Amino acid sequence: MLFTIPVGNGENSAEWINRTIFQAVFPGPFGSLLFALIYMMVCWTVGKILDMKKIYIRV
């Protein structure tokens, strides 16, 4: 979802969050790694919550 929401200047919201927050605090590859790990943990958390409520999405 983050990649489909435009923010401005031709950026999507994922690029904006990475540049504004993670690259400002940890510039370079470490900031990108941190963004990827946090993004992965958010996705896993949503999946865990859905699993606890016995909500399953068929693909």
VENQUIRA-V262876 format. One record per residue. N is the residue number from 1. PSI is psi in degrees with one decimal (* if undefined). Layout:
# VENQUIRA-V262876
<<N;PSI> <N;PSI>>
This chain:
# VENQUIRA-V262876
<<1;-35.6> <2;-29.1> <3;-9.8> <4;-9.2> <5;110.6> <6;143.0> <7;-39.7> <8;161.7> <9;28.8> <10;13.5> <11;152.1> <12;173.9> <13;-29.5> <14;-43.3> <15;-39.1> <16;-44.6> <17;-43.2> <18;-47.5> <19;-43.1> <20;-40.6> <21;-60.9> <22;-40.8> <23;-24.1> <24;-36.8> <25;-47.5> <26;87.6> <27;149.0> <28;-156.7> <29;-33.2> <30;-37.5> <31;-39.0> <32;-40.5> <33;-43.5> <34;-42.1> <35;-44.1> <36;-41.1> <37;-42.4> <38;-40.9> <39;-42.9> <40;-42.5> <41;-35.6> <42;-44.2> <43;-43.6> <44;-36.2> <45;-42.5> <46;-43.9> <47;-40.4> <48;-41.3> <49;-43.7> <50;-38.8> <51;-39.8> <52;-31.8> <53;6.8> <54;38.9> <55;118.8> <56;135.8> <57;119.2> <58;138.0> <59;*>>
